[in-house]
Each structure stands twice: as structure tokens, then as C-alpha cells.
Amino acid sequence: MGIKICKSCKKPMKSTDTHCRTCGTEYKNSPIILIVIIIIILGVSYFAWSKYKEKEAKRLAVVQLEKDTKISQAKAELISVGVNSDDAQKVAEAKVNNVTITNPQHIKSFNEIFTEWQDAEKVASSTSRIALAPSVSKLQEIKRNLASLSYAGCMETTRILYVTAMNTQIEAYLDFMRGSEGEAAAQLKFNDYYKQADQANKEYVRCKPTQVTKSGTH
């Protein structure tokens, strides 16, 4: 605690005293001191705020880096099974950001279309090569129907992945219809279809956990 000298009686007094305890002389606090105190308080506050902002910026940068890394990994996984880059980016972002909001009517619409696809696929898989054309045409019709729609939230990413898988399945059947020369390419595409359908199924389950599917079927 500081000491000051009374100008009247020359006796020591506390720096915080407003009256000399010896002679009673009144002392008012200097406005300069108050201004200095205010400046110090503001300076300390600004420094503390700057440090907080700096720390928060670093934290957010780390969080964003982790998110970007997860998105890149999810995207790479999708691209590895034949999903195109743009669609893979959309789906990866939805997964990492945990987008699960959707419209119940969109789930109903998708389920109806996919049930139709399953039925048509069963027919195609049990049809001889020379008689496949009508079955493949039906699969193409169903795929075009799903591709023409647009859903909300995670059902949109589910739709995107299933359209990709459907395209691959149809291409596989078309190669198969070419005969022995197309069988190798067809087999590769059939394998890709199951991988893509598995990714689509995972997205569907993430979006609507109560409707679990297996091997691309609901």
C-alpha cells in the first residue's frame, strides 16, 4: 500500500486516504490516476480477449482439420467403389456432419421404388441371357425414376448412392448380354454393384436405423 505526504502538515498518510488523519485536509483522487487505472483495466481486458480469440481460432482450426480429414477419408472410400467424385463429396460431408434430417414421405417414396427394383432384379437374375432385354429395360425405368427425384437430408445421399449402384448393375447386365466376350467385364461390375449397394445400405441405415437392410436390400 502506497504512502503519500500531506501537503498541509507534512505527515504521512495512506495513498487511498481522502482526508489527512492528522490535520483533516481533504484530498480528492486525481482524474489522471482514474484515467490511468481505466486504461490499465482496458489494456488487460483487451489482452485477455486477444489471447482467448487466438486460442479459440487455433481450436477451431484443429476441429476443421479433423473434419476435413474425415471427409477426405470417407470420400476416398466411396470413390474406391466407383462413386463419382462430386457425389462422393456430398455423401462424405453428410456422413461426417451427421446429417440425419429427412422427410418421412421421402422415406416412403424411396422404399416403394426400391421394392420395385428388388422385384425386377429378382426376375432379371433368374432370366436367361437371350431373354434379358425386357428385364433390363424395366431396371432402367426404375433407375430413371429414382434418378429424377430429389429428397431431403440423408435420404438424398441414400438416393444418390443407390442410383450409382443401379447404374452399375444395369451396365453389368448389358455386358453379360453381349455373351462370352462381356462376361469378365460383367462380373467386375456385378462385384462393384454389391460394394456400392453396401455403401448405399449403410447410408440408408444411418438415416433410418429402424429399417435395417442387408446386401443392398431392405
ChimeraX attribute file (.defattr): number of C-alpha atoms within 10 A of each C-alpha:
attribute: neighborCount
match mode: 1-to-1
recipient: residues
	/A:1	5
	/A:2	7
	/A:3	11
	/A:4	14
	/A:5	13
	/A:6	21
	/A:7	11
	/A:8	11
	/A:9	12
	/A:10	12
	/A:11	13
	/A:12	14
	/A:13	17
	/A:14	15
	/A:15	14
	/A:16	13
	/A:17	14
	/A:18	14
	/A:19	15
	/A:20	21
	/A:21	14
	/A:22	13
	/A:23	12
	/A:24	12
	/A:25	13
	/A:26	11
	/A:27	14
	/A:28	9
	/A:29	11
	/A:30	8
	/A:31	9
	/A:32	9
	/A:33	10
	/A:34	11
	/A:35	11
	/A:36	11
	/A:37	12
	/A:38	12
	/A:39	12
	/A:40	12
	/A:41	12
	/A:42	12
	/A:43	12
	/A:44	12
	/A:45	12
	/A:46	12
	/A:47	12
	/A:48	12
	/A:49	12
	/A:50	12
	/A:51	12
	/A:52	12
	/A:53	12
	/A:54	11
	/A:55	12
	/A:56	12
	/A:57	12
	/A:58	12
	/A:59	12
	/A:60	11
	/A:61	12
	/A:62	12
	/A:63	12
	/A:64	12
	/A:65	12
	/A:66	12
	/A:67	15
	/A:68	15
	/A:69	13
	/A:70	17
	/A:71	22
	/A:72	17
	/A:73	13
	/A:74	18
	/A:75	23
	/A:76	16
	/A:77	15
	/A:78	23
	/A:79	17
	/A:80	13
	/A:81	18
	/A:82	17
	/A:83	24
	/A:84	14
	/A:85	13
	/A:86	11
	/A:87	16
	/A:88	24
	/A:89	19
	/A:90	15
	/A:91	26
	/A:92	23
	/A:93	19
	/A:94	18
	/A:95	20
	/A:96	15
	/A:97	12
	/A:98	13
	/A:99	17
	/A:100	17
	/A:101	12
	/A:102	16
	/A:103	14
	/A:104	12
	/A:105	11
	/A:106	18
	/A:107	21
	/A:108	11
	/A:109	14
	/A:110	19
	/A:111	14
	/A:112	11
	/A:113	14
	/A:114	20
	/A:115	13
	/A:116	14
	/A:117	21
	/A:118	15
	/A:119	11
	/A:120	17
	/A:121	19
	/A:122	11
	/A:123	14
	/A:124	21
	/A:125	12
	/A:126	10
	/A:127	14
	/A:128	10
	/A:129	15
	/A:130	10
	/A:131	11
	/A:132	18
	/A:133	16
	/A:134	11
	/A:135	20
	/A:136	21
	/A:137	14
	/A:138	17
	/A:139	24
	/A:140	18
	/A:141	13
	/A:142	18
	/A:143	21
	/A:144	14
	/A:145	12
	/A:146	21
	/A:147	16
	/A:148	8
	/A:149	13
	/A:150	13
	/A:151	19
	/A:152	17
	/A:153	17
	/A:154	25
	/A:155	25
	/A:156	23
	/A:157	26
	/A:158	24
	/A:159	24
	/A:160	22
	/A:161	26
	/A:162	26
	/A:163	23
	/A:164	20
	/A:165	28
	/A:166	23
	/A:167	17
	/A:168	24
	/A:169	25
	/A:170	22
	/A:171	19
	/A:172	23
	/A:173	25
	/A:174	19
	/A:175	19
	/A:176	22
	/A:177	20
	/A:178	13
	/A:179	13
	/A:180	11
	/A:181	11
	/A:182	15
	/A:183	17
	/A:184	14
	/A:185	16
	/A:186	24
	/A:187	15
	/A:188	12
	/A:189	23
	/A:190	20
	/A:191	15
	/A:192	20
	/A:193	25
	/A:194	17
	/A:195	19
	/A:196	28
	/A:197	26
	/A:198	21
	/A:199	22
	/A:200	27
	/A:201	23
	/A:202	20
	/A:203	24
	/A:204	27
	/A:205	18
	/A:206	19
	/A:207	23
	/A:208	17
	/A:209	11
	/A:210	9
	/A:211	13
	/A:212	13
	/A:213	15
	/A:214	11
	/A:215	14
	/A:216	20
	/A:217	14
	/A:218	14
